[in-house]
């Protein structure tokens, strides 16, 4: 976790994420890239090159630079190498591109979630980044003065396709000295006998050189509620999930448990792309 990207819109939720990123950077002797995207309305001609818009664009850019400078001077960033970037771009595209360009290890984002029609038709930038990022994404919901990951819930079906991203889960856990709670959620529509689920988890983890874990089986009406309830009942700090990054009709009909958790969980959620 040496290089951490933090997108900001200067909201309190974005600052919650920045404070967590600062704690992670200090723990790992890392650096923070602070990113603000100026989203432009496109009509007819390219807005950036329309001459009469340039003074207005520069006004907004200078205002953003000034706000970033104020953030960089925040006491909780003392002693941390911080780079600030302002770009004209659609937010989630810019986040993905900058994360890859700067070889970041982790994206930390704030989110207040979305619900109802907003969730269905608009969604959140956090949700879009979770769906598209090949880099782990940590979503922060509230102020975390003492961010810790003593206990990380990792919910999965423990299939072979999860093994590659699970290597990233282990690296994330090791950086925080976390205990991973592997959990299989059993639902009425997807019942698995306990002995079968237990064997599958043990066979899965046997392929990794990692011992700081425990296995659990939890029953609930659906997978999302099972993960949320298990995390609460086990007093865990962070929920970890893998995401397929489904798009189009597949995403509309099947949805994504990871994205639902980003919207609905009160706990931090960290996602890893399959």
N, C-alpha and C positions, 0 to 999 in steps of 0.2 A: 504494500500500500504506500508506495513512494510518491506517486503523482496522482492527485485527486482533483477532479473537475467538479466545480460547483456552479451551476447555472443560477442566476439571480434575476428577479424582477423587482428587487428591493422591497418585497413584502416581508411580513414577520415570519411566514413559513420558510421563505428562502434563507432568512437569517438563522432560523433554527438549524437548517441544513449546514450552513457555513460554520456554525459553532461546533457541530459534530465533526465536520471535516477538519477543523482546527485541532480538536482533541485527537483524532486519528493521526493527523500529520505529526503532532508532537510525540505521540507514542512510537511512531515508526521513522522519525527523523525525515519526514517527507515534505513535499511542497504542495501548494494549492494554486490551481488556476481558476480565477473568478471570471465568469463569462456572462455578459449581458447581450441579448439579441434585440435589435431594434427592428420590429416587424413592420413592413411597409405595405400600404394598400396599393395594389397594382391595378392600373386602369389605362388602357390605350397604350401610351408610351411607357417605357421603363421609368419608374418613379425616380430611380437614383440619378438618371442622366437628364431628367427634365430640368432645364436651367433655372426656371423660376422657383423650383422646390429646393434648390441647393442651400440657400440661407436657412430655411426651416430645418432641413436635415442636419446641418451643422449645429444648429441650436440644440436639437435633441441629443446629438452625439456628445456635445460638450457638457450638457447637463448630466448625461449618463456617466461620462468620465469623471466628473466632479463627485457624483454619488459613489462611484467605485473607489475613488481616492479616500473618501470618508470611511468607507467600509474597511479598506486596507489598514487604516489607522486605528481600527478597533483594538482595544487592549487584549482581547482574547486571541488576536493574531500575532501578538508580540513574539519575536524569535522565529517566526515561520516565513519561509520564502514564498511570497505571493505574487503571482503574475495576473494582471487584469486585462481583459480583452473586451472590446465593444465592436460588434459587427452588425451590418444590415443583412438580416436573413430571417427566414421562418424559424421559430424557436427550436422545435425539436430536430429539424434538419441540421441546424447549426450546432446543436449539442452533440449529435452523433458524429458529424464531420470533425469537430474540434477534438472530441475524445480520441478518435482514430489518428488524427494528425499529430497530436501531442503524446501519443502512446500512454494514455492514462491507465492507471490500474483500477480505478474506482470512480464512478459518478455518484455524487451525493446530491439529492434533490429534496426540496421541501414540497409537501402536497397537503392540501386540505381535503382532498377527495372530491368526488362528484356523485350525484345521485339523480335518479329519475330521468327526465328528458335530457338534462345536461349530460349525464353519463352516457346515455344511449347515442345522442346525436353529436355531441361536441367532444366529450371526453376531456382528459387533461393532458398537458404536455408530459407529465410524469408517466402516464399510462402509455403514451406513444413511444417514449424513450424506452420503457420496459419492453415494449413489443419489438423494437427494432435494434436495440443495442447489443453488440457482441461482447461488450465490456460489462462486468457486474455493476448493478445499479442499486444503491441503497436509498430507500425512501424514508424520510423523516417526517413525522406528523406533528410533533410538538417540541417544546423546548426541552432539551436533554442536557441538564447541567453536568451530569456525570454519566456520559455515555459508556455503556459497557455491554459486552456480549458474553457474559459468563455462561449463558445457556442459549444455544441456537437451535430452534426447531427446524428440522428439515423434513418436509412432507413430500412424499413421492409415491409412484407405483413401483419404483426400484427396477425398472426395465433396463435393458442393456444400453439404450440410447441416453440414459441419464449418467452413465459412467464417466463420459468425457467432461461434462460440466461439473460433475461432483468433485473432480480434482481441484477445480477452482473453489468449490465450497470448503474443501479441506484447507486450502491455502488461506482463505478468509478466516476460518476458525483458528488456525494456528497463529495468525497475527494478533488475535485477541485472547489466546489461551482458552478458547471456548470448548465447552462440552457440547457435542452435537446429539440432539435427541432425534433419532430417526423414528418417524411415525408413519404408520400405514392407517389411513382413514377408511373404515369399512362403513358402507351405506346400504340401505335396503335394496337398492338397485344394483349394487356391486359387492355382493357378500363374498368374503373370503374367510375360510376357517382360520382360526388363530394360529394353529400349528403350521399352516401353509404360508401365511403372511410372515410369521416369525422366521421360517426357513429362508424365505426369499430375501428378507433384510439381511440375515446373517451371511448368506451366499454373496450378496451384493457387496457388503463392507469387507469381506474377506479378500477382495482384490486390491485393497488399499492398505498401505502401511500406516494405519491410524488406529489408536486404541481408546481415545478419549470420547467414547460414545455410549449410548444406551439405545435399546430398541423398545418401541411402544406400539400398541394397537389401540385405536380409539374409534368408537362407534358413534355415528351421528346421522342426521337426516340427509345431509349432503356433504361433499368434500370441503367446500369453503367454510361452512359453519363448524365442521369438525376440526379444521386447522385452527380457527379462531378460538374455539372453546378449549382445545387442548393447550394452546399457548397460554391462555388465561389460567386454566386449572394447574398447569405445571409451573406457573410463574416464570415463564421464559422471557428473555430480553428482546430477541429478534426472531422473525420468521424468515426462513430461507426457502426459495422455490426455484424450480427451473421453468422456463417458458419456451414454447414453440415459436412464438412470434407470428401467430396466425394472422392472415390478412384477408381482406375481401369477404366473400360469402362464408368461407370457413370460419372466419372470426365472428361474423355476425351471428351465425347459427350455433356454433360450438362455444364461443366465448373463450376466455382465458382465465383460469383460476388465479394466476399471478396478478393479472390486471384488476380482477375483482378485489383481491386482497389489498392492492395498492389503494383502491378507493375506500375500502371498508374497515381495514385494520387500524386499531388505535396504536398498535405497536409498530416499530420500524420493520420494514420488509426489505430483504435483499434478494435480487433476482439474478439468475445466471442463464444465459441463452444456450439452448440445446443446439 
